[in-house]
Amino acid sequence: MTQTAFTRQTIVQLLSNMSDGKEIRAYLQRFSEVDQSRFAVIKIGGAILSEQLEETASALAFLHTVGLTPIVLHGGGPQLDAALAARGVESKKHDGLRVTDADTLDVARDVFIGENIKLVEAVRRQGVEAEGLIAGVIEADYIDREKFGFVGEPSTIRQGLINSVVRSGAMPILTCLGIAPGGQFVNVNGDSATRALVEALQPMKIVFLTGVGGLLDKHGQVMHSINLASDFDKLMNASWVEGGMRLKLNEIKRLLEASPLSTSVSITTPQGLIRELFTHGGSGTLVRMGETIRTVTDKAELDRARTEALVENAFGRKLKDSWWDGLDIHEVHMSASYRAGAILSKIDDFIYLDKFAVVDDARGEGLSRTVWRGFVKENPAFFWRSRTNNGFNAFYHDNADGSVKAGPWTVFWKGEQDWSRIARIAERVAAMPASFVGDDAS
């Protein structure tokens, strides 16, 4: 076994021993099944390279060490602004694009090449081979020579150059410089370059590394997930969503519309990258095209066969016939495809999350977060239970206000503050009857 293979095996084993090791292994397996040029496109903002270069290099190197090779694209906007100001070159923008005359392009070329070298060398210092692809991968046409100067819109991605680097065992790191007809360098907007790479490579993951680490809600808090099918229009019409966020949402929507339904966009920090990629709870904002989530309060509005199939698939066990008959629902939040759902009952004087079910191939898509967010908003206080050895408990612990072990169960609660009430309800929940065949304590 080579030293690299040994290191990779050691790291994977360490990950497997973590509390959420099961889900980490599942993601590793899923990502490893695709061609490595299709694992992920990671766009790194220029500010990150200035402020968190070593953290970024460490996160990228980690991915390579466990056998995953992202295609990396970086910007350099803040560095270019500073360099232009230092050289006394005036910089203008139209429609969000930098007007790039010959003098501006000379500075941009120097800045982008310099930033590329910095990132490549930082990754190499982590013991991982990286190769800078400064130009030649992105072919571009002039957008409007008179209005914007040397600014290009990507027309072709030379995948052969990327694949050659990946096959050599190195990580390709690209700049936002394109080549126009005749061999002329052109400045390419970072989001446009990312979109072109995504359309060409069809990666499983698209990641934006930013300082904030996500898209912020009206309270300034990071939104954990956005399901564009149900959230896009509401966000675009919200008074608190500013122009920059609208542009980002539109760009992400274009990215995902040109990608397989399994593709997602993650916005996170360098420090949160591994958790965002490898755990259900994530770290940052996960955006997917997604699907609509229905809310029903009448069992007759549900397809019984599909509901039972979802629960049995998610738990890997056969439900008792009596479960459906005895189900007195308070509220059900169900995805249109019946691949994720939450079933809540009203028992005595509390709300009980009877089943929170997500099929294996939907985990990591953001459906679970979208369903969870929806029913928590409608039901701020509720209880649920999970077997103590359930691999999904890491997510539950992250989202619960408290928990207590009771026999084979861990009972969780959210939104409840009265300890005498918690003790009484937790005992009641732990003693509830079986749901599954052959398990009298389920």
N, C-alpha and C positions, 0 to 999 in steps of 0.2 A: 504494500500500500504506500502511495506517495505521501509526502508530508502534507500536501494540500488536501488530499482525500482524508487523511487522518484528522486534520484540523476540522474539516467539514463534519465528519462523523462525530467528533467530540462536541462540537457546538450544537448539532441537532440533538444529541443525547441530553445535553444540559437543558435545552429548551423543553424536551419531552418531560423533564422532571419538574418543570414549573407548574403552578396551580392550573394554568390554562394550557398545559402542554398538549392535550388532546386536540384542541382546536388549532394550535400552532402546527402540529403534524399534518392536520387535514389541509391546511392552506399550503404548506410546503409541497404536499403531494399534488394538489391541484395545480399550483404554479409550475411544478416540475414537469407536468405532463405535456405542456405546450412547447413549441420551438422557442428557444431562449430569446430570439429577436422579437417574440410576441409576448413576453412576460409583462413588461411595463415600459411606458414612456414617462420619464420624470423630468418635469420642467422646473428649473431652479431660478428664482428671481435674483436679479443682480444684488439686491440688498443683502440677501442671505450669504452671498459669496464674500461680502465685506465684513459681515458681523458674525457669521457662524460657519466659517470655512471648514474648520477641523471637525465640528460636529457633523456637518454634511458629508465630508469625506469618510468619516467613521461609519455612518449609516449606509452609505453606498458600498463600502468595503464589506460590511457585514452581509449584505445581500449576495455579493459575489462569493463570499466564503461558504455560504450554505447552498451554492450551486445555481444561483439566480443572477442573470445579467440584465440589468435595466439599460435602456437606451436613454442617455442623459442629454438634455438640451439646456443650455444656460443663457441667461440674458446678461445685461450689464448697463441698464438704464441709468442708475445713480452714478456709476463710475463715468459713463459717457457725459452726463451733465456736468460733472466736476471737471473733467478733462477739457470740455469745450469752453467752460468758463475760464479755466486757467490759461488757455491759448487765445482767449479773446474772440472766439468764434461764436457768432450769434446763432441760436437754435430756435426754430419755430415749429409749431405743430398745427396740423389741420386734421379734423375728424379723428383725433387721437393718434395720428401717425406723425412721426418726426420728419419734417422736410429735410432732405439729405442732399446738399450740394456737394461739390467735389471736396471742399475743405472739411465739411462735416464727415464725409465718408472716410477721408484719410484718418481722422481722429477715431471714428468708430472702428475701423479695421484694427488700429493699434490697440484700442481698449479691449475689443472682443478677443483678439489673439492673446493679449496679456492675461485676461481673466481665464481663458481656456487653459493656458499653461499653469496658472496657479491651481486650478481645480485638479488637473491631471496629476500634478506633482503631489498635491495633498493626498489624493487617493493612493498614489504609489507609496507614499510614506506609511500608509496603513498596511503595506505588504501585498497590495493587489495591483495587477498590471492594468493600466488604462492607456488609451490612445486618443489623442485629440484629433478630431475631424473638423478642421477650421473652415474648409470650404470644399465644395465638390459634391456634397450629398444633396443639397437643396438647389434645384434649378428653379429659376423664377423669371417671370415676365414683369416688365415695368408696369406699375399701376397707372401712373399718369406722369410722364416725364416732365411736362411743363409745371404741373402743380406740386409734385412731390420730389422731383429729382431722381436720385439713385435709390428708390424704394421699390422693392419687388414683392409680388404675390407668388407664393410657391406654385409651381406647375408640375414638377416631377421630383420624386424622391429616388435617388440612386441606392436602392436597397442592397445592391451587391457590395458596396463599400462597407455598409453597416454589417452585413452578414460575414464578410471577410474578417473584420475585427473580432466579432463574437466567436467565430470558429477558431481564431487564434488563441482564445482564452482571455482576451482583454475586454475591458469595458469601453464602449465607444462614447465619447463626450463631444457633443456638437456645439457650434456657435450659431448665432442667428445671422450669419452671412450667407447670402445666396449668390448664385452665378447666373447672370443674364445672358442672352444670346450674344456671342462674340467674346465671351469670357470675362465680362465686366462684373466686378463685385457689386452687390446691391445689399442695402440694409433691409432685413425682413423682420416684421413685427413678431415678437416671441410667441404670442397666442396663435398667429397665423401659421408659424412654423410648426408649432405643436400639433395643430389641427391637421396639417399636411402629413406629418409623421404618423399620426393616429389613423388617418384614412389609408395610408400605404401599408402600415404594419398590422393594423387591427389587433392591438394589444389587449390583454385581459384587464390591465390596470393603467389608469392615467393619473399621475400624481403631480400636484402643484405644491412645491415647498415655499412657504411664506413665513414671515416673521410672526404674523398674527396667528397663523395655524388653522384658519378656517374662515367661513363666512359668518358674519355676526348678525344676531337678531336685533330687535328694536331696543333690547336692554343692554346691548354690547356684549352679549355672551355668544360663544361659538355654538352654532347650530350643529347638532350631531349628525343629522341626515336630512337630505332633501330628496323627495320623490317627485320628479318633474311632472309626472302624469297628474298628480293631485295638487302639487304645491306651486308650479311655475306661474300660473295666472295670478294666484293670490299674492305671490311675492312681487311680481311685476306691477301690480296695482296698489301695493302697500305704500303709504305716504312716507314711511321711514326708510325705504330702500332707495339709496342714492344712485347717481349716475354710474359711478365706478362699479358698483355691485350689479347694476342692471346689465352693463356691458359684459361683465364676467359670466353672469347667468346665461346671457344669450350665446356667448362663445362656448360655454360648456354644453348647452343644449345642441348647438351645431356639431360639436364633437361627438356627442352620444348618438345623435341621429344618424351619423355616418359610421357607427360602430355596431357590433353585435349586441344583442340585448343583455348579454352577460357582462358587458363592459361597465366599469364604474369610474368615476372621477373622485379622487381623494384630495382634499386640501388640508395640509398638516405642516408641522414644523419638522426640521431634521431630527430632533429628539423624539418626536412622536411617530416617525415613519414606520418603524418596525411594529409598533402596537397597532397602527392603522391598517397595515397590510395583513397581519397574522392573527388578530383577535376579533371576536364578534363585537366587542364593545368599541373597538377602534380608538382613535385619538385625532380629532379634527372633524371636518365636515365630509361626509360621504354623499356624493350626488349620483343618482341613477335616473334613467328614463322611467323605470319602475312601472307600476300599474296602480289603478285606482283601488282604494280600500273602502268597502261598504260597511256601514254600521246598521245592524238590525237588532230589533228587540223582540221579534217574534220567531220562534223556532221554525214556523211554516215557511219563512222566507229563505231558509237555508236548504241546500241540497244535502240530504242526510248522508248519502253514499260518499259524496266528495268530502264532506266534513269528517266522517269517520276514517276515510282513507288518509286524509291529512294527519290526523292524530296518530293513527297506527304507524304511518310512515315515519313521522317525526320521533316517536318513542320506540319504534321497533318492536311493538307488542300488540296483541290482539285485544280489542275492547270487549268488555262484556255486553251482551245484548241489552242489558238493563240500563247501561249508562245513558243511552240516548233517551230511552223512555222516562228515566228519572231526572233528566236534565231540565231544570227550571231556569231558563236564561234570564239574566238581567240585561245583558248587552253583548253582542258579538261584533268584533271588528275582523273582517275577512277580506283577504286580497281577491281580486277578480278571478285569478287562476286557481284559487284554493291551495296555494303553496305556503301561505302563512296566515295565521289567525290567532285571535285571543278570544276565549269564551269565558265570560264572567257570570256568576250566579249571585243572587241575593240570599244569604243564609242568615236567619235570625235578624240581627241588627248590623250585619257587616257585609261588605262586598268581597266575594271570593273569586280569585282568578283560577278557574277550574282547570283550564288548559291553555298554555301558550305554546303553539306548535309551529315549527318551521321545518320544511323538508330540507334534507341535506344539501341538495343542489341549489337551494335558495339562500343558504347561509353565506354571509359575506356580500350579498347583493344589496343590503340596506333595507330589505323588506321587513326584517324583524324589528329594526329600529323604528321604521315608519309605523308599523302596527303598534308597537309599544308606546310611542309618542302619542298616538291618537287616543288610545284608551286611558292613558294616564291623565291626559288633558281633561277627559270627561269624568274620570273617577280618581280624584286626587288621593283618596284613602282606600286601601284594599289590602288583602292578605293572600298569600299563596304558599305552596309547599313544593319541595323538590327533594329527591333522594340525595343524601349527603354526598354521594360519589358521582353525581351528575356533572358531566364536563361543562355544562352550560352555567354552572353556579358562579363562575367568575363574573359573568355578565350580571347575574342576579345580585351578587354582593356589591357590584359597582352602582347598581340602580336602586337598591333597597335602602330604607332608613334604618333597618335593624333586622336581626335574625336570631333564632335560637334553635339548638338541636333538640330533637325529640324522637328518641328511638332511631329508626332508619332515616328519619326526615330532618331536613332543615326547614323551619317555618320562617318565611320572610314577611315583612310588612312595609308599607309605604304610606306616609301621611298621617299616621296615628301617633299620638303623644301620651295618652293616658296609660300608664304602666299596668294598672290593675286590669284595664280593658284588654291590653295586649296579652297579658298572661292568660286571661280567660279564653280569648279567641284563639290563641296559639294552641292551647290544649284541645280545643274543639276541632281545629283544623287537623292536628296530628292524628286525631282519632277517627277521621272521616273514613267511610267505607271504600272498598276496592273499586277501581275503574277497569282493571285489566284482568283477563282470564289467567287463572293459575297464580294469582297474587292476592292473597287476602289482606295484605297490608298496603295496597297500592292507593 
